[in-house]
Amino acid sequence: MDKQSFIAYYGKDDLIIGAASMGRQPAPMIIGQAMQVNVMPTMSELKSGKVTIDDIKKRVVEKKGKSACKRTQCECKPAQHAK
């Protein structure tokens, strides 16, 4: 069986309200961070292909700055992790 890989975006009107993925790490983490800092693209931008997960990650990094987190591909701020 071929490896399955996808990202499903859930929206209302043109607003992304959720996402699910399979085989696309770190996409869920990036999408969660983008929603948290309010830099998610519109549904129409995603459908048209104008915006990719890499573009979303760039938006998160621009908004939050480069992460000091040691988790692979994580874009969160270190204070978000419990010690």
N, C-alpha and C positions, 0 to 999 in steps of 0.2 A: 504494500500500500504506500502511495506517495505521501510525503510529509504534508500535512494540512497546515496552512498558515493564513490567517485573516485578521482584520480589525473590523468590527461592526460598530457603527455609530448610531446612537438613538437620538432622535431630535423631535422637537415640537416647533412647528413653524420653521424658522431658519436657525433655531438655537440648538446646539448640541447639549443634551441633558444626561447623556450616559454613553458608555462604550464597553465593549467586550472584545477579547481577542484570544486567539489560539496560535501558539507557536511564534509569537511576535514580541518576545521580551526585548527591550524594556518598554514597549508601547503603553501598557496599562499605567505604569508609573509616570511616564511623560504626560499622558492624557490627564491623569489625576492632578498632577502639578499644574498643568495648563488651565484646568478648570478652577483650581484653587487661586491662581493669580490672575484669572480673568483674561487669558490670552488665547482661548480656543477660537479657531476660525468658525465661520458660519457653515451650515450644512451645504449651501450652494457652492462655497469655495472647495469643500472636500469632494463633492460630487463632480465638479468640473475638472478636478485634478490639479488645480492651481496651487493647492497646499498639500504637502506630504507630512508624514510623521517627523521627518528630519526638519522641516520648516517649523513645525510646532515646537520641537525641542529647542530650536534657535530662539524662538519667541520666549520660551521659559527662561533660558539662560540670560537673554537680554534683560528680562524683567527682574530676575532674582540675582543675577550675577553668578559666577562660577561657584559650584558647590565644593565644600571641603569634605563632604561625606565620603566615607571609604567604601560604601556599597557600590558595586559595579553599576554604572550608568545612572546612578541616582542624582537627581537635581534638587534635592531638598536641602534645607539649612540644617546644620548639625544639631541645633537646639530641638529639632523635631523628634529626635531619637532619644528614648529613655536611656539613662545610664545604668 
